[in-house]
Structure formats: C-alpha cells, structure tokens
C-alpha cells in the first residue's frame, strides 16, 4: 500500500469516527430532552435510562453511517483540494479514479460491517430498547395486546387468535384447524374456544407448560360426517407453541434479524397473508448499508470539483444529501407496501437512482 493510500485512509477514518460520535451525541441529547419527562414520571432509575440509551446507539449508528461517510469524503477531498495537494497528486500522473480507491476500500469494509450491524446487532438492541419502553415509559397498553394473529404451526395446523395478552399469557377467540397430512385441502379437526390460557407448573421451565382451551367446541371430520363436542376445559397437547413463540412471531421487523424476518415472511406466505410490507423491510435491511458506497461516489468528485468545500459546507451538503436520499427511500417504500412495485425493486430504487447520479457526476469531473 502506498504512503498516499495510508494518508487518505487515516484522514478518512478520523473524520468518519469523529462524525459518527458527534451524530450519536446529538441524537442522544435530542432524544433525552424529549423523553426525560417520561422517565421522571415513570420514576425510572438512572441505570435504566443509561441502558436505554446504550441500546439506542446501534440504531443511531446504522442510520448515521452514510452521513458520516459522506461528510468524511467531502471533508478529506475538500481539504486535499484547498491545500493544493489534490493538484500535486494529479500532476504526478495519478487520476481521480486512483485517488478514490482508498475511499472505496474503506467504505466497502464499512458497508459489510453495516450489513452485520443492521442484520443482527440492531435487532437485539431494539428488543432491549422496546422492552424498556414497554415497562418504564407507560407504553405497555399498546404493546402487550396483540390483535389478529394468524400463523401456521407445523405442516398441517393453522392457528387463528383474535387477540392475545402477553402479560396474562391469555388468548381469546381462538380457532385451531388440523388438516390431513396427505391432502391439505381436507379438514380433519377444528377447535374453537372463547379463551386459551397458558398453564405453567410452579418452578418449571416455560417449555414444560401447556395451553388449555376454555369454553369451546371440537369438530371432527373423519369422513363426510361431522362430530361436535362441547367442553369447558381442554388441553392441547400437540400445540408446541409457547408464549415466547407468539411474542417472537409478533415482533416488528426492527426486532428481527435477517433469518428471523425471512422465516417470518415464509410463515406468513404459507398462511396466505400479504407479505409485501415485510418483503420491503427485509430487502431494505440489505439495501441501506450500500448507501455508504453511493455517498463516496457522489462526495469525492463533488468535493474535488469545488476546492472551497470546507467543514461547514461539507456538513451542510452531507446532511442535505442524506435527507434527500432517506426521503426518496421512504416515499418509494409506500409503493412497495401497497404492492404497486416489486419489493426488491422498491428497496433498491433509491440506491439505483443515486448511484446513477453519482456516476454521472464522476464522469463530468476533470480526472
């Protein structure tokens, strides 16, 4: 590696890390001003507040990485240009494409680290953050009751729950349908109950508990006839689902890693649900980290063509470009949610357009 490459990489990383830390600090201060009254009203201890903002950091880093990359590219290139270092480098026969190589190498590493961060670290941090919000910010009413739960349990069973209370571990208006293993169009058994309660022996592991249906009926279809039996209480021994499984199935995409979200989408598809929104979120998790590469392709040529790109101007340009990018991405997501656009195309549309703009900007700059 040349001395020039090491010099550029060092300057790029210094500005990138400084920008990232600054954005984290700004975000935490703003959010703390907004939520501090809620924490005080809930009498949350200081340790809980600290845990909440530590859990918030990965999500902030995920959002701010493209901004920090663009700010770093603008600042480093602008300083090289304003101090005539860029002109001296070009006069030695090194083109702008070659100058961009260390920027792109570092950004590719940041991009792949961001994929891991976005796919695995952020979801688990969000689980901790949302848990604190539910238990300490008086948001439990909205989050502990789940409505209209429908999923497939195993290959032959479909479970429908009108609503489920996570604190009481109680479901209401339940329908469980068992289909023939050889012909999935043939219904063999159906259980309908007003309530389903999780019964767990004291001191035993949650996996050793059992669901009990209360006040319902059982219908059996052994052939062309129907057998109807009423019951006050009925154990569903074959139902392997636990309360934690239901809560897991009802997590938002922000709380699921790549594998969990993909499995969730597959289960929803098997149950006949519209999964357009979930597919958009899944592809967005993969598409967003690549925004950093696009920011470099845009930022380095832009700063190289404008020698007076200082820190203040670079910060303004980075912020404006990122807000435009995020705004365009959110607008395109609406079409994907409604099924008007292919989910994969929707998630990558902003990247494609801004990549084309960055390449066009690169071609028109003097090399």
URMO-V883779 format. One record per backbone hydrogen bond with DSSP energy under -0.5 kcal/mol. CO is the residue of the C=O (numbers start at 1). NH is the residue of the N-H. E is the energy in kcal/mol with one decimal. If there is no record, write none. Layout:
# URMO-V883779
co={CO:CO}
nh={NH:NH}
e={E:E}
This chain:
# URMO-V883779
co={2:3:4:5:6:7:8:9:10:11:12:13:14:15:16:17:18:19:20:21:22:23:24:25:26:27:28:29:30:31:32:35:36:37:38:39:40:45:45:46:47:48:49:50:51:52:53:54:54:56:57:58:59:60:61:64:65:66:67:68:69:70:71:72:73:74:75:76:77:78:79:80:80:81:84:85:86:87:88:89:89:90:93:95:96:97:98:98:99:100:101:102:103:104:105:106:107:108:109:110:111:112:113:114:115:116:116:117:119:120:121:122:123:124:125:126:127:128:129:130:131:132:133:133:139:140:144:144:146:148:149:151:151:152:153:156:157:158:159:160:161:162:163:164:164:165:165:169:170:171:172:172:173:174:175:176:177:178:178:183:183:185:186:188:189:190:191:192:193:194:195:196:197:197:198:199:201:205:206:210:211:212:213:214:214:215:216:217:218:219:220:225:226:227:229:231:232:234:235:236:238:242:242:243:244:245:246:248:252:253:257:258:259:260:261:262:263:264:265:266:267:268:269:273:275:276:277:278:279:280:281:282:283:284:287:288:289:290:291:292:293:294:295:296:298:299:300:301:303:306:308:310:311:312:313:314:315:316:317:318:319:320:321:322:323:324:325:326:327:328:329:330:331:332:333:334:335:335:336:342:343:344:345:346:346:348:349:350:351:352:353:354:355:356:357:358:359:360:361:362:367}
nh={6:7:8:9:10:11:12:13:14:15:16:17:18:19:20:21:22:23:24:25:26:27:28:29:30:31:32:33:34:35:36:39:40:41:42:44:43:48:49:50:51:52:53:54:55:56:57:57:58:60:61:62:63:64:65:68:69:70:71:72:73:74:75:76:77:78:79:80:81:82:83:85:86:84:88:89:90:91:92:92:94:93:95:99:100:101:101:102:103:104:105:106:107:108:109:110:111:112:113:114:115:116:117:118:119:120:121:122:258:124:125:126:127:128:129:130:131:132:133:134:135:136:137:139:143:144:146:166:164:150:161:153:159:154:157:179:153:177:151:175:149:148:172:146:166:169:170:198:165:196:162:163:162:193:160:191:158:188:189:180:186:187:180:221:178:219:176:217:174:173:214:171:199:212:200:210:204:208:209:199:236:197:234:194:195:194:231:192:229:190:227:223:228:220:218:216:215:213:237:239:240:245:246:247:248:249:250:251:255:256:261:262:263:264:265:266:267:268:269:270:271:273:272:275:279:280:281:282:283:284:285:286:287:288:290:291:292:294:295:296:297:298:299:300:302:303:304:305:306:309:310:314:315:316:317:318:319:320:321:322:323:324:325:326:327:328:329:330:331:332:333:334:335:336:337:338:340:341:339:346:347:348:349:349:350:352:353:354:355:356:357:358:359:360:361:362:363:364:365:365:96}
e={-2.0:-2.3:-2.6:-2.7:-2.3:-2.2:-2.8:-2.6:-2.1:-2.1:-2.4:-2.8:-2.2:-2.9:-2.5:-2.5:-2.2:-2.5:-2.3:-2.4:-2.5:-2.7:-2.5:-2.3:-2.5:-2.7:-2.6:-2.0:-1.4:-2.4:-1.9:-2.1:-2.4:-2.8:-2.0:-2.5:-1.1:-0.6:-1.7:-2.5:-2.4:-2.4:-2.0:-2.0:-2.3:-0.9:-0.9:-0.6:-0.5:-1.8:-2.9:-2.4:-1.8:-2.3:-1.6:-2.8:-2.6:-2.4:-2.7:-2.4:-2.6:-2.6:-2.6:-2.7:-1.9:-2.3:-2.3:-2.2:-2.2:-2.8:-2.0:-1.5:-2.4:-1.4:-1.7:-2.3:-2.4:-2.2:-0.9:-0.6:-1.5:-1.8:-0.6:-1.9:-1.9:-0.6:-0.8:-0.5:-0.6:-2.6:-2.6:-2.1:-2.2:-2.6:-1.7:-2.5:-2.7:-2.3:-2.2:-2.3:-1.9:-1.8:-2.5:-3.3:-2.2:-2.3:-1.2:-3.0:-0.8:-1.2:-2.1:-2.8:-1.8:-1.5:-2.3:-3.3:-1.8:-1.9:-2.0:-2.3:-2.1:-2.5:-1.4:-1.0:-1.0:-2.3:-0.6:-3.2:-2.8:-0.5:-3.1:-0.5:-2.6:-0.7:-0.5:-2.9:-2.2:-2.6:-2.0:-2.5:-2.5:-3.5:-2.2:-2.9:-0.7:-1.2:-1.5:-1.9:-2.8:-2.7:-1.2:-1.2:-1.5:-2.1:-2.8:-2.9:-2.2:-2.8:-1.7:-0.6:-1.8:-0.6:-2.6:-3.0:-3.1:-3.0:-2.8:-2.8:-2.5:-1.9:-3.0:-2.9:-0.6:-2.4:-0.6:-2.6:-1.7:-2.0:-1.4:-3.3:-1.9:-2.5:-2.3:-0.9:-1.5:-2.0:-2.7:-2.4:-2.4:-2.5:-2.3:-0.5:-0.5:-2.2:-3.2:-2.1:-1.5:-3.5:-0.9:-1.2:-1.0:-0.5:-1.8:-2.3:-2.2:-2.4:-1.3:-1.3:-2.1:-1.3:-2.6:-2.3:-2.4:-2.4:-2.4:-2.1:-2.3:-2.3:-2.3:-2.2:-1.5:-2.8:-1.4:-0.6:-2.6:-2.2:-2.1:-2.4:-2.6:-2.2:-1.8:-0.9:-2.2:-2.6:-1.1:-2.1:-1.3:-1.4:-2.3:-1.6:-2.0:-1.5:-3.3:-2.2:-1.5:-2.6:-2.2:-1.5:-0.9:-1.5:-1.5:-2.6:-2.5:-2.1:-2.6:-2.6:-2.4:-2.5:-2.8:-2.1:-2.3:-2.3:-2.3:-3.0:-2.6:-2.4:-2.3:-2.6:-2.1:-2.2:-1.6:-1.0:-0.8:-1.4:-2.8:-1.8:-2.1:-1.1:-1.0:-2.9:-2.2:-1.5:-1.0:-0.5:-0.5:-2.5:-2.4:-2.5:-2.2:-2.1:-2.1:-2.3:-2.5:-2.3:-2.1:-2.0:-2.2:-1.3:-0.7:-0.6:-1.1}
